[in-house]
């Protein structure tokens, strides 16, 4: 699947995905969502998650399916989707606070959120995985911030590929 993060000439962020079958989904975004969605990309590629946000988009979900009234019903494989969302949200909160993300803080936070949902804690994110997520996230954020109106960057998302990525700036 190809993800295209673009900035329209008027400065509005737009995200589109082109699936293997040629179908396209797109969304105008607020200025919060590009970094959140790029964080999802970093988390899901490094951890090799199949049924989190980008995997579901690859399977045909639409952006509007991820909110009330949940037109497609509950997300499949909730623990994997929850893991990606909790980690991406944790990075968002950390970024908003101005603090540097610390590996030692992530796994206890994830375990606490899973417990609140009545789920066992997932496997811990290793220090190596954490470092790779941070590095990829920082690279993507810098590239996003470097885009001018009318420019875009594309990322290839291959579910379950263990973090392989091909990307380019247009």
C-alpha positions in Angstrom: 0.0 0.0 0.0 1.2 3.5 -0.8 0.7 6.3 1.8 0.9 9.8 0.4 1.3 12.6 2.9 0.7 15.9 1.0 0.4 19.6 1.8 -2.1 21.3 -0.5 -1.1 24.6 -2.0 -3.3 26.3 0.7 -1.3 24.6 3.4 -3.9 21.9 4.3 -2.5 18.5 5.0 -4.0 15.6 3.0 -3.4 11.9 3.4 -4.3 9.3 0.8 -3.7 5.6 0.6 -3.6 3.5 -2.5 -4.2 -0.2 -1.9 -2.8 -3.1 -3.9 -6.2 -3.5 -5.6 -6.0 0.1 -6.8 -8.7 1.5 -4.4 -7.9 4.9 -2.8 -9.0 6.4 0.5 -8.1 10.0 1.4 -8.7 12.4 4.2 -8.1 16.1 4.8 -6.3 16.4 8.1 -5.8 18.8 10.9 -2.2 19.6 11.7 -2.2 17.1 14.5 -2.8 14.0 12.4 0.1 13.8 10.0 2.6 13.3 12.8 0.2 10.9 14.6 -0.2 8.8 11.4 3.6 8.9 10.7 4.1 7.6 14.3 1.7 4.8 13.6 3.8 4.0 10.5 7.0 3.9 12.5 5.4 1.7 15.3 3.7 -0.7 12.9 6.6 -1.2 10.6 9.2 -1.6 13.3 7.0 -4.0 15.3 5.7 -5.8 12.2 2.0 -5.3 13.2 -0.5 -6.7 10.8 -3.8 -5.7 12.2 -3.2 -2.2 13.5 -4.3 1.0 11.8 -2.3 0.7 8.5 -3.0 -3.0 8.2 -6.7 -2.4 8.4 -6.5 0.4 5.9 -4.6 -2.0 3.6 -7.5 -4.5 4.1 -10.1 -1.9 2.9 -11.0 0.1 6.0 -11.8 3.7 5.4 -10.7 6.7 7.6 -14.3 7.2 8.7 -14.4 3.5 10.0 -12.2 4.5 12.9 -14.7 6.5 14.9 -18.1 6.7 16.3 -20.5 5.1 15.2 -17.9 2.5 14.1 -19.6 1.6 10.8 -17.5 -1.6 10.5 -18.0 -2.6 14.1 -15.2 -3.4 16.5 -11.7 -3.5 15.3 -10.4 -7.0 14.6 -7.5 -8.3 16.7 -8.1 -5.6 19.3 -4.8 -6.2 21.2 -2.6 -5.5 18.2 -4.6 -2.4 17.2 -4.7 -1.2 20.8 -0.9 -1.7 21.1 -0.3 0.6 18.1 -2.7 3.2 19.2 -1.5 3.3 22.8 2.2 3.7 21.6 1.3 6.3 19.0 -0.8 8.2 21.6 2.0 8.0 24.2 4.4 9.5 21.7 1.9 12.3 21.0 1.5 13.0 24.7 5.3 13.0 25.2 5.8 15.3 22.2 3.1 17.7 23.5 4.7 17.9 26.9 8.1 18.8 25.4 9.7 15.8 27.1 12.0 13.4 25.4 10.5 9.9 25.1 12.1 7.4 27.4 12.0 3.7 26.8 11.6 2.9 30.5 8.3 4.8 30.5 6.7 3.1 27.5 6.1 -0.5 28.6 4.6 0.3 32.0 2.2 2.8 30.3 1.2 0.2 27.7 0.6 -2.4 30.5 -1.5 0.0 32.5 -3.8 0.8 29.5 -4.2 -2.9 28.6 -5.1 -3.6 32.2 -7.8 -0.8 32.0 -9.2 -2.7 29.0 -9.1 -6.0 30.9 -6.4 -7.4 28.7 -3.1 -8.9 29.6 0.0 -6.8 28.9 1.4 -7.4 25.5 5.0 -8.3 25.0 7.4 -5.5 25.9 8.9 -3.2 23.3 12.7 -3.9 23.4 15.2 -1.1 23.7 16.3 -1.8 20.1 12.8 -1.6 18.8 12.2 1.6 20.8 15.3 3.1 19.4 14.3 2.1 15.8 10.8 3.6 16.3 12.2 6.8 17.6 14.7 7.1 14.8 12.2 6.4 12.1 9.6 8.7 13.7 12.2 11.5 13.9 13.2 11.0 10.3 9.6 11.0 9.0 8.7 14.1 11.1 11.7 16.0 9.8 10.8 15.1 6.2 7.1 16.1 6.8 8.1 19.5 8.3 10.5 20.1 5.3 7.6 19.8 2.8 6.4 23.0 1.2 2.8 23.6 0.0 2.2 21.6 -3.1 4.7 18.9 -2.1 4.2 15.3 -0.8 6.0 12.3 0.4 5.1 8.7 -0.2 5.7 5.7 1.9 5.3 2.1 1.1 3.6 0.1 3.8 3.9 -3.7 3.5 2.1 -5.4 6.3 4.2 -7.9 8.3 7.4 -6.9 6.5 9.5 -6.4 9.7 10.1 -2.7 9.1 11.1 -2.6 5.4 10.2 0.7 3.9 10.6 2.4 0.6 9.8 6.1 0.4 10.3 9.1 -1.6 9.7 12.8 -1.7 7.7 14.1 -4.6 
